[in-house]
């Protein structure tokens, strides 16, 4: 093999190794006991999601607009 083919093979193997490393670094098995920590209330974005839903509903009624949360309603407040 000439020098060009060796470099090409080395680059190809490096690329394959890098892609496999990146692919498997994202895989993780979460044990049952660790799921408790992931479901901690501190991990929730909204402190009170029900209150946030109520505030969004009032906003839609006031503005007569519809949000992107899947609710079906007009601006009359009947939905």
PDB file of N, CA, C and O in Angstrom:
ATOM      1  N   UNK A   1       0.844  -1.189   0.000  1.00  0.00           N
ATOM      2  CA  UNK A   1       0.000   0.000   0.000  1.00  0.00           C
ATOM      3  C   UNK A   1       0.881   1.241   0.000  1.00  0.00           C
ATOM      4  O   UNK A   1       1.893   1.315   0.697  1.00  0.00           O
ATOM      5  N   UNK A   2       0.476   2.182  -0.779  1.00  0.00           N
ATOM      6  CA  UNK A   2       1.254   3.414  -0.793  1.00  0.00           C
ATOM      7  C   UNK A   2       0.820   4.331   0.360  1.00  0.00           C
ATOM      8  O   UNK A   2      -0.136   4.034   1.077  1.00  0.00           O
ATOM      9  N   UNK A   3       1.506   5.395   0.517  1.00  0.00           N
ATOM     10  CA  UNK A   3       1.294   6.319   1.632  1.00  0.00           C
ATOM     11  C   UNK A   3      -0.105   6.956   1.572  1.00  0.00           C
ATOM     12  O   UNK A   3      -0.740   7.169   2.604  1.00  0.00           O
ATOM     13  N   UNK A   4      -0.569   7.254   0.366  1.00  0.00           N
ATOM     14  CA  UNK A   4      -1.890   7.877   0.208  1.00  0.00           C
ATOM     15  C   UNK A   4      -2.990   6.944   0.701  1.00  0.00           C
ATOM     16  O   UNK A   4      -3.911   7.389   1.387  1.00  0.00           O
ATOM     17  N   UNK A   5      -2.912   5.679   0.369  1.00  0.00           N
ATOM     18  CA  UNK A   5      -3.928   4.705   0.787  1.00  0.00           C
ATOM     19  C   UNK A   5      -3.892   4.483   2.307  1.00  0.00           C
ATOM     20  O   UNK A   5      -4.935   4.300   2.934  1.00  0.00           O
ATOM     21  N   UNK A   6      -2.705   4.499   2.886  1.00  0.00           N
ATOM     22  CA  UNK A   6      -2.590   4.338   4.332  1.00  0.00           C
ATOM     23  C   UNK A   6      -3.254   5.500   5.064  1.00  0.00           C
ATOM     24  O   UNK A   6      -3.964   5.302   6.049  1.00  0.00           O
ATOM     25  N   UNK A   7      -3.015   6.711   4.571  1.00  0.00           N
ATOM     26  CA  UNK A   7      -3.634   7.888   5.189  1.00  0.00           C
ATOM     27  C   UNK A   7      -5.150   7.853   5.036  1.00  0.00           C
ATOM     28  O   UNK A   7      -5.882   8.216   5.956  1.00  0.00           O
ATOM     29  N   UNK A   8      -5.613   7.415   3.874  1.00  0.00           N
ATOM     30  CA  UNK A   8      -7.044   7.354   3.629  1.00  0.00           C
ATOM     31  C   UNK A   8      -7.698   6.317   4.547  1.00  0.00           C
ATOM     32  O   UNK A   8      -8.763   6.565   5.111  1.00  0.00           O
ATOM     33  N   UNK A   9      -7.057   5.159   4.693  1.00  0.00           N
ATOM     34  CA  UNK A   9      -7.574   4.121   5.570  1.00  0.00           C
ATOM     35  C   UNK A   9      -7.563   4.583   7.028  1.00  0.00           C
ATOM     36  O   UNK A   9      -8.522   4.344   7.762  1.00  0.00           O
ATOM     37  N   UNK A  10      -6.490   5.237   7.446  1.00  0.00           N
ATOM     38  CA  UNK A  10      -6.392   5.738   8.816  1.00  0.00           C
ATOM     39  C   UNK A  10      -7.472   6.777   9.085  1.00  0.00           C
ATOM     40  O   UNK A  10      -8.082   6.763  10.154  1.00  0.00           O
ATOM     41  N   UNK A  11      -7.722   7.679   8.135  1.00  0.00           N
ATOM     42  CA  UNK A  11      -8.770   8.688   8.305  1.00  0.00           C
ATOM     43  C   UNK A  11     -10.153   8.046   8.371  1.00  0.00           C
ATOM     44  O   UNK A  11     -11.007   8.464   9.153  1.00  0.00           O
ATOM     45  N   UNK A  12     -10.360   7.029   7.543  1.00  0.00           N
ATOM     46  CA  UNK A  12     -11.645   6.338   7.541  1.00  0.00           C
ATOM     47  C   UNK A  12     -11.876   5.631   8.875  1.00  0.00           C
ATOM     48  O   UNK A  12     -12.967   5.722   9.439  1.00  0.00           O
ATOM     49  N   UNK A  13     -10.880   4.938   9.379  1.00  0.00           N
ATOM     50  CA  UNK A  13     -11.013   4.256  10.660  1.00  0.00           C
ATOM     51  C   UNK A  13     -11.213   5.242  11.803  1.00  0.00           C
ATOM     52  O   UNK A  13     -11.982   4.980  12.728  1.00  0.00           O
ATOM     53  N   UNK A  14     -10.530   6.360  11.741  1.00  0.00           N
ATOM     54  CA  UNK A  14     -10.719   7.399  12.762  1.00  0.00           C
ATOM     55  C   UNK A  14     -12.145   7.927  12.727  1.00  0.00           C
ATOM     56  O   UNK A  14     -12.752   8.149  13.775  1.00  0.00           O
ATOM     57  N   UNK A  15     -12.685   8.131  11.528  1.00  0.00           N
ATOM     58  CA  UNK A  15     -14.053   8.618  11.383  1.00  0.00           C
ATOM     59  C   UNK A  15     -15.048   7.600  11.943  1.00  0.00           C
ATOM     60  O   UNK A  15     -15.972   7.967  12.669  1.00  0.00           O
ATOM     61  N   UNK A  16     -14.860   6.336  11.611  1.00  0.00           N
ATOM     62  CA  UNK A  16     -15.742   5.293  12.120  1.00  0.00           C
ATOM     63  C   UNK A  16     -15.663   5.218  13.645  1.00  0.00           C
ATOM     64  O   UNK A  16     -16.694   5.136  14.313  1.00  0.00           O
ATOM     65  N   UNK A  17     -14.466   5.247  14.191  1.00  0.00           N
ATOM     66  CA  UNK A  17     -14.286   5.211  15.645  1.00  0.00           C
ATOM     67  C   UNK A  17     -14.973   6.400  16.311  1.00  0.00           C
ATOM     68  O   UNK A  17     -15.624   6.238  17.344  1.00  0.00           O
ATOM     69  N   UNK A  18     -14.836   7.584  15.735  1.00  0.00           N
ATOM     70  CA  UNK A  18     -15.450   8.789  16.298  1.00  0.00           C
ATOM     71  C   UNK A  18     -16.970   8.692  16.259  1.00  0.00           C
ATOM     72  O   UNK A  18     -17.637   9.015  17.243  1.00  0.00           O
ATOM     73  N   UNK A  19     -17.521   8.253  15.139  1.00  0.00           N
ATOM     74  CA  UNK A  19     -18.972   8.140  15.029  1.00  0.00           C
ATOM     75  C   UNK A  19     -19.538   7.102  15.995  1.00  0.00           C
ATOM     76  O   UNK A  19     -20.580   7.333  16.608  1.00  0.00           O
ATOM     77  N   UNK A  20     -18.870   5.977  16.134  1.00  0.00           N
ATOM     78  CA  UNK A  20     -19.327   4.953  17.066  1.00  0.00           C
ATOM     79  C   UNK A  20     -19.233   5.468  18.501  1.00  0.00           C
ATOM     80  O   UNK A  20     -20.129   5.214  19.306  1.00  0.00           O
ATOM     81  N   UNK A  21     -18.167   6.184  18.828  1.00  0.00           N
ATOM     82  CA  UNK A  21     -18.018   6.737  20.182  1.00  0.00           C
ATOM     83  C   UNK A  21     -19.113   7.738  20.501  1.00  0.00           C
ATOM     84  O   UNK A  21     -19.668   7.723  21.600  1.00  0.00           O
ATOM     85  N   UNK A  22     -19.426   8.598  19.560  1.00  0.00           N
ATOM     86  CA  UNK A  22     -20.481   9.595  19.770  1.00  0.00           C
ATOM     87  C   UNK A  22     -21.836   8.911  19.898  1.00  0.00           C
ATOM     88  O   UNK A  22     -22.651   9.293  20.737  1.00  0.00           O
ATOM     89  N   UNK A  23     -22.075   7.909  19.074  1.00  0.00           N
ATOM     90  CA  UNK A  23     -23.362   7.203  19.108  1.00  0.00           C
ATOM     91  C   UNK A  23     -23.580   6.522  20.450  1.00  0.00           C
ATOM     92  O   UNK A  23     -24.661   6.641  21.028  1.00  0.00           O
ATOM     93  N   UNK A  24     -22.597   5.825  20.948  1.00  0.00           N
ATOM     94  CA  UNK A  24     -22.768   5.098  22.193  1.00  0.00           C
ATOM     95  C   UNK A  24     -22.629   5.971  23.429  1.00  0.00           C
ATOM     96  O   UNK A  24     -23.018   5.538  24.514  1.00  0.00           O
ATOM     97  N   UNK A  25     -22.100   7.159  23.318  1.00  0.00           N
ATOM     98  CA  UNK A  25     -22.003   8.026  24.495  1.00  0.00           C
ATOM     99  C   UNK A  25     -23.367   8.573  24.884  1.00  0.00           C
ATOM    100  O   UNK A  25     -23.561   8.944  26.041  1.00  0.00           O
ATOM    101  N   UNK A  26     -24.319   8.637  23.956  1.00  0.00           N
ATOM    102  CA  UNK A  26     -25.658   9.137  24.262  1.00  0.00           C
ATOM    103  C   UNK A  26     -26.577   8.083  24.834  1.00  0.00           C
ATOM    104  O   UNK A  26     -27.663   8.417  25.308  1.00  0.00           O
ATOM    105  N   UNK A  27     -26.187   6.832  24.808  1.00  0.00           N
ATOM    106  CA  UNK A  27     -27.020   5.745  25.324  1.00  0.00           C
ATOM    107  C   UNK A  27     -26.759   5.574  26.815  1.00  0.00           C
ATOM    108  O   UNK A  27     -25.615   5.467  27.256  1.00  0.00           O
ATOM    109  N   UNK A  28     -27.832   5.551  27.569  1.00  0.00           N
ATOM    110  CA  UNK A  28     -27.684   5.344  29.003  1.00  0.00           C
ATOM    111  C   UNK A  28     -28.891   4.582  29.519  1.00  0.00           C
ATOM    112  O   UNK A  28     -30.023   4.849  29.117  1.00  0.00           O
ATOM    113  N   UNK A  29     -28.650   3.650  30.394  1.00  0.00           N
ATOM    114  CA  UNK A  29     -29.717   2.920  31.060  1.00  0.00           C
ATOM    115  C   UNK A  29     -29.868   3.531  32.444  1.00  0.00           C
ATOM    116  O   UNK A  29     -28.929   3.547  33.241  1.00  0.00           O
ATOM    117  N   UNK A  30     -31.063   4.033  32.714  1.00  0.00           N
ATOM    118  CA  UNK A  30     -31.322   4.668  33.998  1.00  0.00           C
ATOM    119  C   UNK A  30     -31.940   3.622  34.914  1.00  0.00           C
ATOM    120  O   UNK A  30     -32.987   3.051  34.609  1.00  0.00           O
ATOM    121  N   UNK A  31     -31.290   3.383  36.021  1.00  0.00           N
ATOM    122  CA  UNK A  31     -31.787   2.419  36.991  1.00  0.00           C
ATOM    123  C   UNK A  31     -33.030   2.971  37.686  1.00  0.00           C
ATOM    124  O   UNK A  31     -33.238   4.183  37.743  1.00  0.00           O
ATOM    125  N   UNK A  32     -33.842   2.071  38.208  1.00  0.00           N
ATOM    126  CA  UNK A  32     -35.100   2.458  38.856  1.00  0.00           C
ATOM    127  C   UNK A  32     -34.861   3.431  40.008  1.00  0.00           C
ATOM    128  O   UNK A  32     -35.633   4.373  40.188  1.00  0.00           O
ATOM    129  N   UNK A  33     -33.824   3.219  40.772  1.00  0.00           N
ATOM    130  CA  UNK A  33     -33.565   4.084  41.925  1.00  0.00           C
ATOM    131  C   UNK A  33     -33.113   5.482  41.492  1.00  0.00           C
ATOM    132  O   UNK A  33     -33.332   6.454  42.214  1.00  0.00           O
ATOM    133  N   UNK A  34     -32.486   5.587  40.320  1.00  0.00           N
ATOM    134  CA  UNK A  34     -32.042   6.890  39.823  1.00  0.00           C
ATOM    135  C   UNK A  34     -33.181   7.692  39.218  1.00  0.00           C
ATOM    136  O   UNK A  34     -33.087   8.916  39.122  1.00  0.00           O
ATOM    137  N   UNK A  35     -34.243   7.036  38.812  1.00  0.00           N
ATOM    138  CA  UNK A  35     -35.381   7.742  38.217  1.00  0.00           C
ATOM    139  C   UNK A  35     -36.067   8.646  39.226  1.00  0.00           C
ATOM    140  O   UNK A  35     -36.692   9.638  38.853  1.00  0.00           O
ATOM    141  N   UNK A  36     -35.953   8.306  40.499  1.00  0.00           N
ATOM    142  CA  UNK A  36     -36.554   9.145  41.532  1.00  0.00           C
ATOM    143  C   UNK A  36     -35.918  10.530  41.534  1.00  0.00           C
ATOM    144  O   UNK A  36     -36.606  11.539  41.692  1.00  0.00           O
ATOM    145  N   UNK A  37     -34.612  10.568  41.359  1.00  0.00           N
ATOM    146  CA  UNK A  37     -33.916  11.860  41.323  1.00  0.00           C
ATOM    147  C   UNK A  37     -34.266  12.655  40.070  1.00  0.00           C
ATOM    148  O   UNK A  37     -34.353  13.882  40.120  1.00  0.00           O
ATOM    149  N   UNK A  38     -34.466  11.972  38.957  1.00  0.00           N
ATOM    150  CA  UNK A  38     -34.808  12.668  37.720  1.00  0.00           C
ATOM    151  C   UNK A  38     -36.230  13.214  37.751  1.00  0.00           C
ATOM    152  O   UNK A  38     -36.532  14.186  37.058  1.00  0.00           O
ATOM    153  N   UNK A  39     -37.106  12.604  38.544  1.00  0.00           N
ATOM    154  CA  UNK A  39     -38.486  13.063  38.652  1.00  0.00           C
ATOM    155  C   UNK A  39     -38.672  14.054  39.799  1.00  0.00           C
ATOM    156  O   UNK A  39     -39.801  14.318  40.212  1.00  0.00           O
ATOM    157  N   UNK A  40     -37.595  14.592  40.304  1.00  0.00           N
ATOM    158  CA  UNK A  40     -37.648  15.543  41.408  1.00  0.00           C
ATOM    159  C   UNK A  40     -38.408  16.802  40.975  1.00  0.00           C
ATOM    160  O   UNK A  40     -38.261  17.239  39.833  1.00  0.00           O
ATOM    161  N   UNK A  41     -39.209  17.388  41.852  1.00  0.00           N
ATOM    162  CA  UNK A  41     -39.937  18.611  41.499  1.00  0.00           C
ATOM    163  C   UNK A  41     -39.030  19.767  41.069  1.00  0.00           C
ATOM    164  O   UNK A  41     -39.481  20.669  40.364  1.00  0.00           O
ATOM    165  N   UNK A  42     -37.775  19.752  41.477  1.00  0.00           N
ATOM    166  CA  UNK A  42     -36.855  20.809  41.049  1.00  0.00           C
ATOM    167  C   UNK A  42     -36.571  20.742  39.551  1.00  0.00           C
ATOM    168  O   UNK A  42     -36.108  21.719  38.963  1.00  0.00           O
ATOM    169  N   UNK A  43     -36.847  19.587  38.928  1.00  0.00           N
ATOM    170  CA  UNK A  43     -36.581  19.427  37.502  1.00  0.00           C
ATOM    171  C   UNK A  43     -37.721  19.954  36.632  1.00  0.00           C
ATOM    172  O   UNK A  43     -37.598  19.969  35.407  1.00  0.00           O
ATOM    173  N   UNK A  44     -38.829  20.386  37.240  1.00  0.00           N
ATOM    174  CA  UNK A  44     -39.994  20.865  36.495  1.00  0.00           C
ATOM    175  C   UNK A  44     -39.755  22.322  36.103  1.00  0.00           C
ATOM    176  O   UNK A  44     -39.303  23.127  36.917  1.00  0.00           O
ATOM    177  N   UNK A  45     -40.063  22.650  34.846  1.00  0.00           N
ATOM    178  CA  UNK A  45     -39.856  24.025  34.362  1.00  0.00           C
ATOM    179  C   UNK A  45     -40.840  24.987  35.011  1.00  0.00           C
ATOM    180  O   UNK A  45     -40.434  26.027  35.530  1.00  0.00           O
ATOM    181  N   UNK A  46     -42.133  24.654  34.990  1.00  0.00           N
ATOM    182  CA  UNK A  46     -43.141  25.512  35.602  1.00  0.00           C
ATOM    183  C   UNK A  46     -43.338  25.083  37.041  1.00  0.00           C
ATOM    184  O   UNK A  46     -43.488  23.896  37.332  1.00  0.00           O
ATOM    185  N   UNK A  47     -43.336  26.059  37.943  1.00  0.00           N
ATOM    186  CA  UNK A  47     -43.496  25.714  39.347  1.00  0.00           C
ATOM    187  C   UNK A  47     -44.883  25.143  39.599  1.00  0.00           C
ATOM    188  O   UNK A  47     -45.035  24.197  40.372  1.00  0.00           O
ATOM    189  N   UNK A  48     -45.878  25.703  38.962  1.00  0.00           N
ATOM    190  CA  UNK A  48     -47.243  25.214  39.105  1.00  0.00           C
ATOM    191  C   UNK A  48     -47.849  25.125  37.702  1.00  0.00           C
ATOM    192  O   UNK A  48     -48.361  26.122  37.192  1.00  0.00           O
ATOM    193  N   UNK A  49     -47.801  23.956  37.075  1.00  0.00           N
ATOM    194  CA  UNK A  49     -48.277  23.846  35.692  1.00  0.00           C
ATOM    195  C   UNK A  49     -49.773  24.094  35.553  1.00  0.00           C
ATOM    196  O   UNK A  49     -50.211  24.549  34.497  1.00  0.00           O
ATOM    197  N   UNK A  50     -50.577  23.812  36.583  1.00  0.00           N
ATOM    198  CA  UNK A  50     -52.014  24.071  36.495  1.00  0.00           C
ATOM    199  C   UNK A  50     -52.262  25.568  36.445  1.00  0.00           C
ATOM    200  O   UNK A  50     -53.074  26.042  35.651  1.00  0.00           O
ATOM    201  N   UNK A  51     -51.570  26.305  37.283  1.00  0.00           N
ATOM    202  CA  UNK A  51     -51.710  27.767  37.286  1.00  0.00           C
ATOM    203  C   UNK A  51     -51.265  28.350  35.949  1.00  0.00           C
ATOM    204  O   UNK A  51     -51.876  29.294  35.447  1.00  0.00           O
ATOM    205  N   UNK A  52     -50.215  27.797  35.377  1.00  0.00           N
ATOM    206  CA  UNK A  52     -49.744  28.272  34.074  1.00  0.00           C
ATOM    207  C   UNK A  52     -50.805  28.029  33.003  1.00  0.00           C
ATOM    208  O   UNK A  52     -51.010  28.871  32.128  1.00  0.00           O
ATOM    209  N   UNK A  53     -51.480  26.881  33.068  1.00  0.00           N
ATOM    210  CA  UNK A  53     -52.554  26.588  32.116  1.00  0.00           C
ATOM    211  C   UNK A  53     -53.714  27.547  32.253  1.00  0.00           C
ATOM    212  O   UNK A  53     -54.295  27.972  31.254  1.00  0.00           O
ATOM    213  N   UNK A  54     -54.060  27.894  33.489  1.00  0.00           N
ATOM    214  CA  UNK A  54     -55.143  28.854  33.730  1.00  0.00           C
ATOM    215  C   UNK A  54     -54.748  30.226  33.183  1.00  0.00           C
ATOM    216  O   UNK A  54     -55.559  30.892  32.540  1.00  0.00           O
ATOM    217  N   UNK A  55     -53.517  30.650  33.433  1.00  0.00           N
ATOM    218  CA  UNK A  55     -53.060  31.943  32.921  1.00  0.00           C
ATOM    219  C   UNK A  55     -53.081  31.975  31.398  1.00  0.00           C
ATOM    220  O   UNK A  55     -53.460  32.986  30.807  1.00  0.00           O
ATOM    221  N   UNK A  56     -52.676  30.878  30.754  1.00  0.00           N
ATOM    222  CA  UNK A  56     -52.727  30.809  29.284  1.00  0.00           C
ATOM    223  C   UNK A  56     -54.157  30.900  28.785  1.00  0.00           C
ATOM    224  O   UNK A  56     -54.416  31.554  27.775  1.00  0.00           O
ATOM    225  N   UNK A  57     -55.096  30.253  29.478  1.00  0.00           N
ATOM    226  CA  UNK A  57     -56.499  30.299  29.073  1.00  0.00           C
ATOM    227  C   UNK A  57     -57.021  31.730  29.147  1.00  0.00           C
ATOM    228  O   UNK A  57     -57.689  32.189  28.221  1.00  0.00           O
ATOM    229  N   UNK A  58     -56.727  32.438  30.229  1.00  0.00           N
ATOM    230  CA  UNK A  58     -57.151  33.829  30.353  1.00  0.00           C
ATOM    231  C   UNK A  58     -56.536  34.697  29.261  1.00  0.00           C
ATOM    232  O   UNK A  58     -57.197  35.583  28.722  1.00  0.00           O
ATOM    233  N   UNK A  59     -55.280  34.444  28.939  1.00  0.00           N
ATOM    234  CA  UNK A  59     -54.618  35.207  27.886  1.00  0.00           C
ATOM    235  C   UNK A  59     -55.301  34.992  26.549  1.00  0.00           C
ATOM    236  O   UNK A  59     -55.495  35.944  25.792  1.00  0.00           O
ATOM    237  N   UNK A  60     -55.668  33.750  26.247  1.00  0.00           N
ATOM    238  CA  UNK A  60     -56.337  33.460  24.976  1.00  0.00           C
ATOM    239  C   UNK A  60     -57.697  34.133  24.905  1.00  0.00           C
ATOM    240  O   UNK A  60     -58.099  34.621  23.848  1.00  0.00           O
ATOM    241  N   UNK A  61     -58.416  34.162  26.042  1.00  0.00           N
ATOM    242  CA  UNK A  61     -59.733  34.800  26.058  1.00  0.00           C
ATOM    243  C   UNK A  61     -59.588  36.306  25.856  1.00  0.00           C
ATOM    244  O   UNK A  61     -60.326  36.901  25.070  1.00  0.00           O
ATOM    245  N   UNK A  62     -58.646  36.922  26.555  1.00  0.00           N
ATOM    246  CA  UNK A  62     -58.461  38.373  26.453  1.00  0.00           C
ATOM    247  C   UNK A  62     -58.073  38.801  25.059  1.00  0.00           C
ATOM    248  O   UNK A  62     -58.619  39.768  24.527  1.00  0.00           O
ATOM    249  N   UNK A  63     -57.124  38.083  24.455  1.00  0.00           N
ATOM    250  CA  UNK A  63     -56.597  38.516  23.170  1.00  0.00           C
ATOM    251  C   UNK A  63     -57.396  37.980  21.989  1.00  0.00           C
ATOM    252  O   UNK A  63     -57.211  38.433  20.860  1.00  0.00           O
ATOM    253  N   UNK A  64     -58.278  37.023  22.237  1.00  0.00           N
ATOM    254  CA  UNK A  64     -59.019  36.434  21.140  1.00  0.00           C
ATOM    255  C   UNK A  64     -58.103  35.634  20.227  1.00  0.00           C
ATOM    256  O   UNK A  64     -58.393  35.458  19.043  1.00  0.00           O
ATOM    257  N   UNK A  65     -57.020  35.159  20.768  1.00  0.00           N
ATOM    258  CA  UNK A  65     -56.050  34.416  19.968  1.00  0.00           C
ATOM    259  C   UNK A  65     -56.013  32.976  20.432  1.00  0.00           C
ATOM    260  O   UNK A  65     -56.612  32.615  21.445  1.00  0.00           O
ATOM    261  N   UNK A  66     -55.312  32.172  19.685  1.00  0.00           N
ATOM    262  CA  UNK A  66     -55.202  30.765  20.023  1.00  0.00           C
ATOM    263  C   UNK A  66     -53.739  30.410  20.148  1.00  0.00           C
ATOM    264  O   UNK A  66     -52.936  30.753  19.281  1.00  0.00           O
ATOM    265  N   UNK A  67     -53.387  29.729  21.217  1.00  0.00           N
ATOM    266  CA  UNK A  67     -52.009  29.319  21.428  1.00  0.00           C
ATOM    267  C   UNK A  67     -51.703  28.016  20.716  1.00  0.00           C
ATOM    268  O   UNK A  67     -52.573  27.424  20.077  1.00  0.00           O
ATOM    269  N   UNK A  68     -50.488  27.584  20.831  1.00  0.00           N
ATOM    270  CA  UNK A  68     -50.043  26.364  20.164  1.00  0.00           C
ATOM    271  C   UNK A  68     -50.032  25.185  21.120  1.00  0.00           C
ATOM    272  O   UNK A  68     -49.187  24.297  21.005  1.00  0.00           O
ATOM    273  N   UNK A  69     -50.963  25.171  22.061  1.00  0.00           N
ATOM    274  CA  UNK A  69     -50.980  24.069  23.022  1.00  0.00           C
ATOM    275  C   UNK A  69     -52.055  23.042  22.745  1.00  0.00           C
ATOM    276  O   UNK A  69     -52.256  22.137  23.555  1.00  0.00           O
ATOM    277  N   UNK A  70     -52.741  23.149  21.650  1.00  0.00           N
ATOM    278  CA  UNK A  70     -53.706  22.138  21.261  1.00  0.00           C
ATOM    279  C   UNK A  70     -55.119  22.395  21.743  1.00  0.00           C
ATOM    280  O   UNK A  70     -56.007  21.597  21.444  1.00  0.00           O
ATOM    281  N   UNK A  71     -55.373  23.475  22.477  1.00  0.00           N
ATOM    282  CA  UNK A  71     -56.718  23.766  22.939  1.00  0.00           C
ATOM    283  C   UNK A  71     -57.542  24.320  21.786  1.00  0.00           C
ATOM    284  O   UNK A  71     -57.043  25.083  20.959  1.00  0.00           O
ATOM    285  N   UNK A  72     -58.827  23.921  21.744  1.00  0.00           N
ATOM    286  CA  UNK A  72     -59.715  24.385  20.682  1.00  0.00           C
ATOM    287  C   UNK A  72     -60.699  25.383  21.312  1.00  0.00           C
ATOM    288  O   UNK A  72     -61.544  25.006  22.123  1.00  0.00           O
ATOM    289  N   UNK A  73     -60.577  26.628  20.937  1.00  0.00           N
ATOM    290  CA  UNK A  73     -61.439  27.638  21.514  1.00  0.00           C
ATOM    291  C   UNK A  73     -61.347  28.903  20.677  1.00  0.00           C
ATOM    292  O   UNK A  73     -60.346  29.161  20.009  1.00  0.00           O
ATOM    293  N   UNK A  74     -62.412  29.680  20.733  1.00  0.00           N
ATOM    294  CA  UNK A  74     -62.393  30.991  20.097  1.00  0.00           C
ATOM    295  C   UNK A  74     -62.066  32.040  21.136  1.00  0.00           C
ATOM    296  O   UNK A  74     -61.648  31.705  22.245  1.00  0.00           O
ATOM    297  N   UNK A  75     -62.245  33.276  20.803  1.00  0.00           N
ATOM    298  CA  UNK A  75     -61.960  34.356  21.737  1.00  0.00           C
ATOM    299  C   UNK A  75     -63.095  34.660  22.686  1.00  0.00           C
ATOM    300  O   UNK A  75     -62.982  35.558  23.521  1.00  0.00           O
ATOM    301  N   UNK A  76     -64.221  33.906  22.569  1.00  0.00           N
ATOM    302  CA  UNK A  76     -65.382  34.196  23.398  1.00  0.00           C
ATOM    303  C   UNK A  76     -65.272  33.632  24.806  1.00  0.00           C
ATOM    304  O   UNK A  76     -66.041  34.030  25.681  1.00  0.00           O
ATOM    305  N   UNK A  77     -64.354  32.730  25.049  1.00  0.00           N
ATOM    306  CA  UNK A  77     -64.186  32.148  26.369  1.00  0.00           C
ATOM    307  C   UNK A  77     -65.077  30.952  26.618  1.00  0.00           C
ATOM    308  O   UNK A  77     -65.170  30.483  27.752  1.00  0.00           O
ATOM    309  N   UNK A  78     -65.733  30.448  25.589  1.00  0.00           N
ATOM    310  CA  UNK A  78     -66.662  29.325  25.772  1.00  0.00           C
ATOM    311  C   UNK A  78     -65.968  27.971  25.679  1.00  0.00           C
ATOM    312  O   UNK A  78     -66.621  26.946  25.873  1.00  0.00           O
ATOM    313  N   UNK A  79     -64.676  27.929  25.390  1.00  0.00           N
ATOM    314  CA  UNK A  79     -64.004  26.635  25.205  1.00  0.00           C
ATOM    315  C   UNK A  79     -63.167  26.326  26.326  1.00  0.00           C
ATOM    316  O   UNK A  79     -62.524  25.276  26.346  1.00  0.00           O
TER     317      UNK A  79
END
